[in-house]
Amino acid sequence: MARSPQKTKTSASGNAITADLVAVLVAVTEGTPKIMTIAGGAALPSGPFEFSHRSLQTALRAWVETQTGHPLGYVEQLYTFADRGRSGDIKGPHSVSISYLGLTREDQVGEGFEAHWSGWYDYFPWEDHRAGAPAFIAKLITPKLKAWAKSAPSPVLQRERWQRCAITFGLDERDWNEELVLQRYELLYEAGLIPEAGRAHGRDTAVAPGKPMTADHRRILATGLARLRAKIKYRPVVFELMPAEFTLLQLQRSVEALAGRLLHKQNFRRLMEQQELVEETGAMAADTVGRPAKLFRFRHGVLAERAVTGTKLPLSRT
């Protein structure tokens, strides 16, 4: 279903300002993290805030349901973006994007809706380290970042640029920090290595792999992924993405999918026991290969027992 034209508010000087509501709607299916997209995967569900809307969240829910047919459950506000020119239209109206993060489970998109589920690593392939660091980081991205750092006008700025590159992408024997999703995207944008950067400056730019998005939607998506990767460490939000009953292996694969990192199996299970986040259902999974696995469910009582639930991910070093 097509979006209606954006309405604008015009100041006395004639400068137009639009307020767009954008949804990062996340699901995990069989260990694959996905996002709801429209426009052939080039945009996130979104729409303008209009005077008829009772509140920002009411407007967001209305736009998402209109475009996707998917009702929003858990949702929280992410960030407000107001950078002029990031959409690629410097002369157009000044757009303010108010973004939200929603967690759900993948379902079939009904007929007549333009939405479909897309893999989030299609947009950020450098973020998936479950099989180790992607080879193209060293082959394609790192040399371009080195050249960008060296292009700075002074030795001090050159060192500062490279230090930022090394910290952000885990170079020079630094550890990879999975939470720096937005910083990596912004660095690639600033270095002119992604299509969105070239579009903003009226030229073609594409060095880093990954599917671009309209306006500033991939930046908004990066913000949502960074928030979620940080949040799974201190709040049990991953269970918003799980079915009512699941095996511990299914839960581990879902956390790994979100973090883009492998977890130590025994330490992960020990963590679940220590935190008392799950409880056995008494049933066994019928579709597992080999020995049947126990089915678990989220223990909702943990939310009332303590305000903060979570810990540092038990990352695998292998």
C-alpha positions in Angstrom: 0.0 0.0 0.0 1.5 3.3 -1.0 2.2 6.1 1.5 0.2 9.2 1.4 2.1 12.4 0.6 3.9 13.9 3.6 2.3 16.9 5.1 4.6 19.8 6.0 4.5 22.6 8.5 5.7 25.9 7.1 7.2 28.7 9.2 6.5 32.4 8.6 9.7 32.5 6.5 8.4 29.8 4.2 10.8 27.0 5.4 9.1 23.6 5.3 9.6 21.0 8.0 8.3 17.5 7.9 8.1 15.0 10.8 8.5 11.4 9.8 7.8 8.4 12.1 10.0 5.4 11.3 9.8 1.8 12.7 12.6 -0.7 13.1 10.6 -3.8 13.5 12.8 -6.8 14.4 12.1 -10.6 14.4 14.4 -13.7 14.6 13.4 -16.8 12.7 15.5 -20.0 12.9 18.6 -18.1 13.9 18.2 -15.4 11.2 17.6 -11.8 12.4 15.1 -10.0 10.2 13.5 -6.6 9.8 10.2 -5.5 8.3 10.8 -3.4 5.2 8.7 -1.8 2.4 9.6 -0.4 -1.1 11.3 -3.7 -2.1 13.5 -3.7 1.0 14.7 -0.2 0.4 12.8 1.5 3.3 11.5 1.0 6.8 7.8 1.3 7.5 7.2 5.0 8.0 4.8 7.9 7.6 4.3 11.5 8.5 3.0 12.7 11.8 -0.3 14.6 11.1 -2.5 16.9 13.2 -5.2 14.2 13.3 -2.9 11.8 15.2 -3.5 11.7 18.9 0.2 10.9 19.7 3.5 10.0 18.1 3.2 6.3 19.0 -0.5 6.2 17.9 0.6 7.6 14.5 3.5 5.1 14.3 1.2 2.1 15.0 -1.3 3.4 12.4 1.3 3.7 9.7 2.9 0.3 10.4 -0.4 -1.5 10.4 -1.5 0.3 7.2 1.7 -0.5 5.3 2.4 -4.0 6.7 -0.8 -5.4 8.3 1.3 -6.2 11.3 0.1 -4.9 14.7 2.9 -3.5 16.9 3.5 -5.0 20.2 6.6 -4.0 22.3 7.9 -0.7 21.0 10.2 2.0 22.4 11.5 5.3 21.0 15.0 5.2 19.6 16.2 8.6 18.5 15.3 11.7 16.7 17.3 12.6 13.6 17.2 16.1 12.2 20.4 16.3 10.0 19.8 18.3 6.9 20.9 16.7 3.6 21.2 13.1 4.9 18.2 12.2 2.7 20.1 13.3 -0.4 17.7 16.2 -1.1 19.5 19.3 0.3 17.0 21.7 -1.3 13.9 19.8 -0.2 12.0 20.4 3.1 13.9 19.9 6.3 12.9 16.4 7.6 12.9 15.3 11.2 12.8 11.5 11.6 11.5 10.1 14.9 12.5 6.4 15.1 11.1 3.5 17.2 12.3 0.0 17.9 9.7 -2.8 17.9 10.2 -6.5 18.7 7.9 -9.2 17.4 7.8 -12.6 15.7 7.8 -13.1 12.0 4.4 -13.8 10.4 3.1 -14.0 6.9 2.5 -10.7 5.3 -1.0 -10.6 3.9 -2.0 -9.8 0.3 -2.3 -6.2 -0.6 0.6 -5.0 1.7 3.9 -3.8 0.3 5.9 -5.1 3.2 8.2 -8.1 3.5 10.8 -9.4 5.9 14.5 -8.8 5.0 17.6 -10.1 6.6 19.3 -7.4 8.6 22.8 -8.6 7.6 21.9 -7.9 4.0 22.2 -4.2 5.0 25.2 -4.6 7.4 27.2 -7.7 6.3 30.2 -6.5 8.2 28.3 -6.9 11.5 27.9 -10.8 11.2 31.0 -12.3 13.0 29.4 -15.7 13.8 31.8 -17.4 11.4 34.6 -15.0 12.2 35.4 -11.6 10.8 34.1 -11.3 7.2 37.1 -11.5 4.8 36.0 -8.3 2.9 36.7 -6.2 6.0 40.5 -6.8 5.6 40.4 -6.9 1.8 38.1 -4.0 1.0 37.2 -1.8 3.9 40.5 -1.6 5.9 42.6 -0.4 2.9 40.0 2.3 2.1 39.8 3.4 5.7 43.7 3.7 5.8 43.6 5.8 2.7 40.9 8.0 4.2 42.8 8.4 7.4 46.0 9.4 5.5 44.0 12.0 3.5 43.5 14.1 6.6 45.2 17.5 6.3 47.6 17.1 9.3 49.5 14.2 11.0 47.5 14.8 14.2 44.2 14.4 12.3 45.5 11.4 10.4 46.4 9.6 13.7 43.0 10.6 15.2 41.2 9.2 12.1 43.0 5.9 12.2 42.6 5.5 15.9 38.8 5.9 15.4 38.9 3.4 12.5 40.9 0.9 14.6 38.6 1.2 17.6 35.4 1.0 15.6 36.3 -1.9 13.4 38.5 -3.8 15.8 41.8 -3.3 13.9 45.4 -3.3 15.2 44.6 -6.2 17.5 41.7 -4.4 19.2 38.7 -6.4 20.2 35.5 -6.2 18.0 32.8 -4.4 19.9 29.4 -5.7 18.6 27.6 -2.7 20.1 29.3 -0.1 17.8 26.9 -0.7 14.9 26.0 3.0 14.4 29.6 4.2 14.8 30.7 1.8 12.1 28.0 3.0 9.7 28.7 6.6 10.4 32.4 6.0 9.9 31.8 4.4 6.5 29.5 7.3 5.6 32.0 9.9 6.6 34.8 8.1 4.7 32.5 8.0 1.6 32.4 4.2 1.3 28.7 3.6 1.1 26.1 4.6 -1.5 24.2 6.9 0.9 27.3 9.1 1.3 27.7 9.5 -2.4 24.0 10.2 -2.8 24.2 13.1 -0.3 27.0 14.6 -2.3 25.7 13.9 -5.8 28.1 11.2 -6.8 28.2 7.4 -7.0 30.0 5.7 -4.0 29.9 2.0 -3.2 32.9 0.2 -1.6 31.5 -1.5 1.4 29.0 -4.3 0.5 25.5 -4.0 1.9 22.1 -3.0 0.5 21.5 0.7 0.7 18.2 2.3 1.8 16.2 5.4 1.0 16.8 8.7 2.8 18.5 8.0 6.2 16.8 4.7 6.9 19.9 2.6 7.1 21.3 5.0 9.7 18.1 4.6 11.7 18.3 0.8 11.3 21.9 0.9 12.6 20.7 2.8 15.6 18.0 0.2 16.3 20.5 -2.7 16.0 23.0 -1.0 18.3 20.2 -0.4 20.9 19.1 -4.0 20.7 22.6 -5.5 21.0 23.2 -3.4 24.1 19.8 -4.1 25.6 20.0 -7.9 25.4 22.8 -7.8 27.9 20.8 -6.2 30.7 17.1 -6.8 29.9 15.4 -10.1 28.9 14.0 -8.5 25.6 15.2 -11.5 23.6 12.1 -13.4 24.9 9.9 -10.9 23.0 11.3 -12.5 19.9 10.9 -16.2 21.0 7.9 -18.5 20.7 6.1 -19.4 23.9 8.1 -22.6 24.2 11.7 -23.2 22.9 14.8 -25.2 23.4 17.9 -23.7 25.0 19.7 -24.2 21.7 17.0 -22.2 19.9 17.4 -19.4 22.5 21.2 -19.4 22.2 21.0 -19.2 18.4 18.6 -16.3 18.6 20.9 -14.4 20.9 23.9 -15.2 18.6 21.9 -13.9 15.7 21.3 -10.6 17.4 24.8 -10.2 18.7 26.5 -11.4 15.5 28.9 -13.4 17.8 29.0 -17.1 18.8 28.4 -17.9 22.5 30.0 -20.5 24.7 27.3 -23.2 24.9 27.9 -24.4 28.5 28.5 -20.9 29.9 25.3 -19.7 28.2 23.3 -22.6 29.8 24.9 -21.9 33.1 24.0 -18.2 32.8 20.3 -19.1 32.1 20.3 -21.3 35.3 22.0 -18.7 37.5 19.7 -15.9 36.3 16.6 -18.1 36.6 15.3 -16.6 33.3 13.7 -19.8 32.0 11.8 -22.8 33.4 11.1 -26.3 32.0 7.7 -26.9 30.6 7.9 -30.7 31.1 7.6 -31.3 27.4 10.2 -32.3 24.8 10.8 -30.9 21.4 9.7 -33.4 18.8 11.5 -32.0 15.7 15.1 -32.0 17.0 17.8 -34.2 15.4 19.2 -36.9 17.7 18.3 -36.9 21.4 15.0 -35.0 22.2 15.6 -31.6 23.8 13.7 -30.2 26.7 11.3 -27.3 26.1 11.6 -24.2 28.2 9.6 -21.0 28.6 10.4 -17.5 29.9 9.9 -17.2 33.6 7.9 -13.9 33.8 8.2 -13.7 37.5 11.8 -12.5 37.1 10.5 -9.1 35.9 8.8 -8.5 39.3 11.7 -9.9 41.3 14.4 -7.5 40.0 14.5 -4.4 37.9 17.6 -5.3 35.9 18.1 -8.8 34.3 21.0 -9.7 32.1 24.8 -9.9 32.0 27.7 -9.8 29.7 27.4 -12.2 26.8 29.4 -15.4 27.3 31.2 -15.0 24.0 32.9 -18.0 22.5 36.6 -17.4 21.8 36.9 -20.3 19.3 
